[in-house]
């Protein structure tokens, strides 16, 4: 991770890891494992997107995500004339996310 942070025109937003309880391990019936969720990243990235759109520092954004929480910031930046490329790394994403981006790089 340290090397990617140093890349030009590239940003990494770190969130917080939240323990949400225990869940059954689907591969080992009767066993339980901790359930962690990443929090706060969506808001940080959404604010970055809005800031860049308002300051006109970019004309294209590549969003590497699959979370439909990004629909509102995507709509905002597109109204400001920013093209949004979605890269979901081969993972599934809700249609509302895909439909609100200019390009789906899959």
Wavefront OBJ file of the C-alpha trace (Angstrom):
o trace
v 0.000 0.000 0.000
v 2.841 2.402 0.753
v 4.007 2.494 -2.886
v 0.581 3.179 -4.389
v 0.118 6.207 -2.135
v 3.169 7.819 -3.758
v 1.790 7.558 -7.305
v 1.032 10.831 -9.104
v -2.637 11.734 -9.482
v -3.725 8.854 -7.262
v -5.432 9.009 -3.885
v -6.099 6.358 -1.284
v -8.763 6.983 1.336
v -8.554 4.853 4.434
v -11.567 4.198 6.597
v -12.090 2.645 9.964
v -12.552 -1.019 10.712
v -15.664 -1.676 12.786
v -16.389 -4.933 14.616
v -20.080 -5.726 14.097
v -20.291 -9.060 15.921
v -19.882 -12.690 15.064
v -21.134 -14.701 12.106
v -21.172 -18.362 11.247
v -18.366 -19.588 9.042
v -20.087 -20.989 5.940
v -17.112 -23.257 5.229
v -16.984 -24.710 8.749
v -20.480 -25.350 10.140
v -20.634 -24.753 13.893
v -17.688 -22.357 13.811
v -17.985 -18.608 14.258
v -15.769 -15.838 12.982
v -15.586 -12.099 13.666
v -17.487 -9.823 11.285
v -15.705 -6.579 10.396
v -16.975 -3.741 8.207
v -15.067 -0.858 6.688
v -16.636 2.481 7.596
v -16.195 6.147 6.599
v -14.564 5.613 3.203
v -17.692 6.344 1.124
v -18.137 9.749 2.728
v -14.472 10.684 2.278
v -14.451 9.681 -1.387
v -17.792 11.400 -2.035
v -16.473 14.642 -0.524
v -13.298 14.362 -2.614
v -15.397 13.907 -5.731
v -17.536 16.963 -4.936
v -14.474 19.092 -4.097
v -12.728 18.195 -7.355
v -15.880 18.928 -9.346
v -16.442 22.302 -7.678
v -12.788 23.329 -8.099
v -12.726 22.012 -11.691
v -9.444 20.211 -11.002
v -10.414 17.145 -13.051
v -12.543 16.365 -16.070
v -12.698 12.594 -15.526
v -12.940 10.367 -12.457
v -12.316 6.647 -12.237
v -14.214 5.172 -9.336
v -13.037 1.730 -8.243
v -16.052 0.541 -6.303
v -19.280 -1.381 -6.417
v -21.203 0.418 -3.693
v -24.424 2.187 -4.674
v -23.763 4.743 -1.889
v -21.717 6.559 -4.531
v -24.764 7.347 -6.705
v -25.399 10.768 -5.098
v -21.806 12.021 -5.512
v -21.730 10.616 -9.059
v -24.879 12.544 -9.968
v -23.387 15.699 -8.468
v -20.074 15.538 -10.331
v -21.742 14.656 -13.622
v -23.897 17.792 -13.310
v -20.607 19.687 -13.016
v -19.454 18.177 -16.329
v -17.167 15.459 -14.969
v -17.118 12.102 -16.769
v -17.291 9.141 -14.398
v -15.708 5.805 -15.239
v -16.724 2.896 -13.028
v -14.283 0.040 -12.532
v -15.760 -2.718 -10.394
v -12.931 -5.205 -10.892
v -15.236 -7.868 -12.287
v -17.546 -7.748 -9.263
v -21.306 -7.299 -9.262
v -22.777 -3.835 -8.769
v -26.371 -2.633 -8.603
v -27.809 -1.336 -11.860
v -28.415 2.103 -10.329
v -24.668 2.550 -9.858
v -23.785 1.365 -13.354
v -26.570 3.408 -14.957
v -25.398 6.640 -13.320
v -21.818 6.365 -14.592
v -20.700 7.425 -18.037
v -18.616 4.304 -18.627
v -18.524 0.845 -17.048
v -15.028 -0.588 -17.321
v -16.160 -3.809 -15.584
l 1 2 3 4 5 6 7 8 9 10 11 12 13 14 15 16 17 18 19 20 21 22 23 24 25 26 27 28 29 30 31 32 33 34 35 36 37 38 39 40 41 42 43 44 45 46 47 48 49 50 51 52 53 54 55 56 57 58 59 60 61 62 63 64 65 66 67 68 69 70 71 72 73 74 75 76 77 78 79 80 81 82 83 84 85 86 87 88 89 90 91 92 93 94 95 96 97 98 99 100 101 102 103 104 105 106
